[in-house]
Amino acid sequence: PNIRMNAARGRSVTQHGYLGGLYPADYYNTVNYGVSLRQPLLNMSSVAGYQQAKIVAEKSDTDLQREEGILITRITEAYCNALYAEDNLRFSNMLIIATAQQLEQAKRRFAQGFGTITEVEEAQAGYDNAKAEGVDILNSVEFSRRELENLTGIYPDQLCRIIPRKLKLVMPQPDNVDSWIDIAHLSSPMVVGARQEIQIANKEVTKQRASRYPTIELVAGRSYSESENNYSIGSTYDTYSVSAQLNMPMYTGGYASASIRQASAKRLKAGEQLSAQVRAVESEVRKYYNSIVSTISMIKAYEQVVKSREVALTGTKKGYEAGLRSNVDVLDAQQKLFASQRNLAKARYQYILNRLMLKQTVGTLTSDDINEVNGWLTRTQQ
């Protein structure tokens, strides 16, 4: 209902004159106040507007869910980037130490007459290159931490590292991409939000069409007034009224028709946006599902590569000490080992991120998924 109140108080003066003469002025007081109530009994446009508002509120919840999921995955990505930068720095420091040892060994062999100046220069070049790369990697560590600070508002002094033995390499369940797409059609915040936009547009069309329909309102009121004039002194009026009011729009200058056409066009646009959103979500689901499958294979493959590189480096060092391999061979074996370790670390972080991105895309990401990832981390350096 709509309730209104009005009040007024005034004073009037009347100056009488006759045949050029003036009589004393008369002063009169007036008092008015009233209250009115209007209660719609039939208004189809308002009904459609109310239903539309409920859908808008539901869409706000959907948008909030989507933004929360995006924030979680953005923080996870930034955290993984920071960890990967630290891994790069750790591998870089290991390479610097290894090349420094190789340089010392080359100098010692040269001093003893077993090596050549070329081996010393090659070892020096490898050491200098490792130090130069380390400077750039150190900058990336600080940059990645600042990126994480921008999202969380807290500078991460210490990051928890992944425990490789606790990292679960499991296929997504259900284990086929079509099932994940079906889930996305039902619960993806992007799809649900686009579908709600169509519902909002439908209600807007209904509301604009209903603006042509008649409306019925219950109108009730009370008014009270006191007035004085030349003919009556101290008159009062106390009035009560109740009525049913019918309003029928006849012609609005084409406004109603234009509003209906505009609402219909927006509904058509919402339908096209839903189709585009469904296609985009399906593509994202396939991408993240296939990425999980491929990163599992990559992690297992890189684990074997790292083991092979470690064995190869050990054999190359022994061959160098025996004079069968060159200093270049040792440096190459060291670089290949650290490159494989970097690739393994990157694949692990990508696996974690892909798992969360898949669930965020289909709308099933929960705190349990975050807690599971937390279980793979530790403050102890691994």
N, C-alpha and C positions, 0 to 999 in steps of 0.2 A: 504493500500500500504506500501511497504518497500522502503525507500530511503536511499542510502548510498553515501558518498562522500569520495574521497581519494585524497591525494596530496603528492608530493615528489619533492625534490630539491637536486641535486647532482653535484659533480665535479669530473672529471676524469683526469688522467695524462698519457701521452704516452711518453715513452723514446725510441728514435730511435738509432740504432747502425749500423755501416757498417765497415767491415774489422777490427774489434777490436776497432774501434773508436766510440765515443758517440757524438751525436748531442744534442743541447739544447732540453729540454723536452717541449712537447706541453700540454697545459691545456685546457679542454673543460667543459662547463657548460651544465647541463640537467635540465629541468623543466617539471613536469608531474602533471596534476590534472584532475579529472573527477567526474561525478555524475551519478548515475544509479537509476532507478526506476523499481520495480517489483510489479505488481498488479495481484493477483490471479483472473482468470476469471472463472475457474472451479476447485473446490477442495472440494469434498464431505466430506472428513475427517474433514476439517476445519469447514464446515457447521454443522456437527454433534457435534464437539467440542464447537461451539458457542451455540447451543441449550442446550448442557449439562451444560455449564456455567450458563445459565439462570436458570436452575432447581437448580443448586447448590446454587445460590443466594436466590432463593425462600426457599430452605431448611434452609438456615441460618436464615431467618426470622421466620420460624417455630421453629427452635431450640431456638431462642431468646424468643418467646412466651412461650415455654415450661419452660425455665429456669426462666422467670419472674413469672409464675404460681407457680413453685416449691418454689421460694423465698418467695412469699406471704404466702403460706401455712406453710412454715417453721417458718416464723416470727410469724404467728398467733398461731402456736402450742407452740412456746417458750413463747409467751405472755400469753397464757392460762395456761401453766405450772407455770409461775410466779404468776399469780393470784391464782391458786389453792394452791401453796405453802403458799401464804399469808393467804388464807382462813384457811389452816391447822394451821398456826400460831395463827390466831385469835381464832379458836376453841380450840386450845391447851391452850391459855391464859385464855379463859373462863373456861376451865376445871380445870386449876390450881386454879383460884379464887374460883370456886365452891367447890373443894376438900379442900381448905384452910378453907372455911367457915364451911364445914362439920366437919373438924378436930377441929375447935374451939368449935363448938356445942357439939361434942363428949366429949371434955375435960370438958366443962361446965357441961354437964349432969353427967359425972363421979364425978366431984367435989361436985355436989349436991346430989349424991347418987342414981341417977336414971339410970346411965349407968354403963357399965363394962369396965375394962381395955382392954378387947378384942376389943370392939368397937373403943376405942382410937387408938389401934395399927393398926386396919384395916383402919381407916381414915388416919393415918399417912402413911401407905403403899400406899394408893391411891394417897395421895398428893405427895409423893416422886416419884412415878411412872409417874405422870403427869408432874412433873418438868423435869425428865430425858428425856421423850419423847419430851418435849418442846425444849431442847437443840439441839436434832437431827433435829427437824423441822426448827429451826432457821438457821441451816447450809444449809438446802435445799432451803430456801428463798434466801440466798445470791448466792448460786450456780445457781439457775434458773435465777436470774437477770444478772449474768455474762454470761450465755448462750445467753440471749437476747442482751446483749452488743456485743457479738461476731458477731451477725448477723447484727446489726444496726450501730455499732460503737459508740453508745451513751449509757451511763449507766442510766437506768431508776430510777430516784430518787422517782418518784411517778407514780403509775399505776392507770389508770381509771378502775373502777369496773363496773360489770354488774348491770343494773337495772332490777331485775326480772320481774317487771310488764310490761316492754317494750320488753322483749324477746318474739319474735313471734314463737310459736310452730306450724309450718305449714308443711304439707306434701309436698314433692318435686312435682313440676309441670313440665312436665306431671306426673300423679300419678301412673305410672306403669314402672317397670324397663326395659321392652323391648323397650319402646320409648327412654329411656335414652341411651340404648345400640345403637340404630339406630343413635342417635345424635353423639355418640362417634365415630361411624364408619366414619362419615362425617367430624367431626371437631376436634377430639382428636389430640393434637400435636404429641403424640407418634405414632398414626396410620398414620397421614398425613406424618410425617417425614419418617416412614418406607416405605410408598408408594412412596415418592419422591426418596428414595434410589433405588427402583426398576427402576424408570424412568431414574435415573442417570446411572444405570447399563445397561439399554437398549441402551442408547446413546453411552455408551462406546463400546458395541458390534458393533453398527453401525459404530462408528468411526474407530475401528480396521479393520472391513471389508472394509471400504472405503479406507483404506491405500493401498489396492491393485489396486484401480482404477487409471486411468490416470488423470493427472492434466494439466491444461492449464494456462499459465501466460503471461501477457503482459510485455515485457521487453523493456525499453527505456533507452538511455544513451547518454552522451556527454563526450568526452575526448579531452584534449588539451595537446600538448607536444612541447617542444623546445629542440633541441639537436644539438650538434656539434661533428664532428669527422675529421679524416684526409682528408675526401673527400668532406665534405659539411660544410659550416659555416652558422649558423643562420637559420637552417631548422625548420619550424613550421608545426604542424599537428593539425587540428581542425576537429573532427569526430563526427557525429551524427548517432544514430542507433535506430530503432524501429523494434520489432519482436514479434511474438507470439510463445511461447515455449511450446512444448508438452513433458511431462515427463511420462514415463510408466515404473513402477517397474516390473522387470522381475523375479528376484529371490533374496530373502533376507536371504537366509540361514535358512529358517524355522521360522524366527522371527515373521513374520506376522501371520502364522498359530498358533504359540504358544500364541501370544497376543490375538487372537480371542478365543482360548480355555480358557485362563485365564479370559477374560471378561465374557464369558458365564458362567463359574463357579461362578464368583462373582454375576452374575444376579440370578443364582439359589439360592445362599446363601441369597441374599436380599429377595427373595420370601419366603424362610423359616422363615426369621426373621420377615417379615410382618405377617405371620400366627401366630407366637409366640406372637408378640406384640398385635395383635387383641385379642387373648385369654386372655392375661394378663390384657388388658384394660377392657374387658368384666367382668372379675373376680373382678377388682377394682370397677367398676361401681356397680355391685351387692352388694359388701361389703359395700360401702358407702351409697347406697340407703337403704339397709336393716338396717344399723346402725342408719340412721336418723329416720326411722320408729320406731325402738326399743327404741332409746333414748327419743323420745317424750313420749312414754308410761312410760319409767323409770322416767322421770322428774315428770310427773303427779302422779305416784305412790309414789315417794319419798316425794313430797309435802304433801301428805296425811300421810305418815309415820312420818314426822317431826311434824305435828300437833298432831298426836296420841302420839308420844313420849313426847311432851311438856305436854300434859294432864296427861300422866302416871307419869312423874316426879313430877308434882305438887301433884298428889294423893299420891305418895310414900312418899314425904316429910311430908305431913300431917299425914300419917299413922305412920311415924317414930316419929313425935312429940307426937302422941297419944300412942306410945308404941306398935303399932300393926305391924310395919315393922322394919327391922334391918338396921343398918348403911350400910351393904353390899348391901342391896336392893336399897338404895339411890344412892350409888356410881355406881351400875350397870345401873340404870336408866339414870344417867347423861352421862355415857359413851355411852350408846345406842343412846341417843339424839344427841350427838356431832358426832357420827359415821354416823347417818342418814343425818345430815347436810353436812358432808363432801361428802357423796355419792351424795347428791342432787347437790352440787356445781360441782363435777366432771362430772356428767351427763350433766349439762348445758354447760360446756366448750366443752365436747365431741360433743354435738349437733352442736355447732357453727363450730367446726373444720370439722365435717363430711359434713356440708353444703358446705363449701368452697372446700373441697377435692373432692366432687362429681363434682362440676362445673369445677374445675381445670382439672380433669381427662377427662371430655368430651370436654374441650376446650371452655367453655362459661363463664369463670370467668372474670369479668370486675370490673372497679373501683366502679360501682354502688353497687356491692355486699360488697365491703369493706366499703363503706359509710353507708350501711345498718347496718353492724355490729357496726360501730362507733356510730350509733344512739342508740345502746343498752348500751352504756358505759357512765359513769359519774365520775367526780373526787370526788364527795361527797360519803362518806362512807355510804353504805346501811346496 
